[in-house]
């Protein structure tokens, strides 16, 4: 969660000042969330088109850059919706719920676009997507079990998006310079990004499972000790 550790600094320097502009304009947090979801759909579509030979070589080459821009906008708006709600003093459960639902749809749209675009074997993309969804589920499941929301582990959503963005720009740059897609060990940069996300997400999932299990075990022992004291 290297990217998440930088969140307070990014919020203070970049996110909050922009959020104040949106507040003055009168744009609601839910509107930002919905628009961010729309851009995640665009990102998935452009990743798919970029890997599709139907349009010819030159057009897909530029669609990679468009897909990356859509991912950037999605991640930016995702950060802004929470900031706007916080600064307006209207942060609540409904907004938090909507934000999480939209984030999961966005993950599916972006990763599915990469998979169906042929940038990685479908089974690698499938493992990555399962890991992403399971990791996110465990983060909120901890809160549902009164342990407290937990987003620990080596790879959070911000980390995944940064990896995808770097890989996309690298693939775009490689084609721009060499005139053909990269192939290292049989994978382009986006393919390797899916492998990294697949591994990192499942490691993160097990880290969160371990954290939750330890917390539940501690609660069970405390409850047992209290029961013995009462008897």
Secondary structure, 3 states (H helix, E strand, C coil): CHHHHCHHHHHHHHHHHHHHHHHHHCCCHHHHHHHHHHHHHHHHHHHHHHCCHHHCHHHHHHHHHHHHHHHHHHHHHHHHHHHHHHHHCCCCHHHHHHHHHHHHHHHHHHHHHHHHCCCCCHHHHHHHHHHHHHHHHHHHHHHHCCCCCCCCCCCCHHHHHHHHHHHHHHHHHHHHHHCCCCCECCECHHHHHHHHHHHHHHHHHHHHHHHHHHHHHHHHHHHHHHHHHHC
